[in-house]
Amino acid sequence: GPLNDVVPALDGGVWASGMHGLVRWPGPLARLERGTPATEHRVPPELGVQDLQRPVEDEAGGITVVAEAVDVGRRVMVHYDGGRWRRMAMPEESLLMAWRGEAGGLFWGLTRSGLARLDPERGTAVREAVPPNQCFDAAVLPRGVFWLASLGGLIRYAPLAWRPPAGLEDSAAVIHSMVQDGEGRLWFATSNGPWRCVGGRWEFGAWPAGFDPSFRARDRWWVLKGGRLAIAP
C-alpha cells in the first residue's frame, strides 16, 4: 500500500511507515534504486493499530512511530525493536510524535497539550514542564537531544553531562571522587563507603570503623592489587 513517511536510517539505509507496518531498505542511500530488495515488518493484528506515521530510529536499533489505535480511537506510541512490538497510549490524548531517548532509555511523547516521559514497561506517563498548548513539532537528534517547535520559538533538550550511572539511579549518595583500577573497573568514593562496578553491577563496601569519610578537594586515593584502597588526605 501507500507509504506515509520515509526517513533515513542511522546506518545509511531507509525506513518507511505505512498503513500496516514498516519497510526497510538497506544502504547506502545513494545506491537505492527501483528493484532494491526491501524487508517488511508488519504490525501483529493483536496490537490493534494501523496507519503508522512519524518513524524515529533510536541508537539501540529500534524504531518508534505513532499509529491509530482502533480500540481507543486516538494515536498511540508504537515501538519495534526488531523482534517485539509494543504500544502505549497517553490518557485521553492523541500523540503527535513519539521517540526513544538515549539508548535503552525511556520514551518521549508530544501531544497538543505538552510533552511527557513514557515508560511502556510500567505504563506510566510523566508530564514535563514545557509551555502548554504551544509545542507542535519535534526534531530528534542522536544521544538523546531534541528540539521542540513552539509558538514562542525553539526549545532544546539535552541530557545532563553528569548524571547517575546505570544501576545507581536510585542512590542518594554524594560521590566525592572516582578512580579506575588496573582492571578497568570504576570506583566511587561516597560518605558511606566505596562503590565499585564489576561486570556492569555495582557493589558496595562500608568504610572501616574509625575512618573519617570527610573528603576534601586535595584528597587522593588509589586502588591497589587485591582491591585494597590507599587514601592520601
Disulfide bonds with the S-S distance in Angstrom:
none
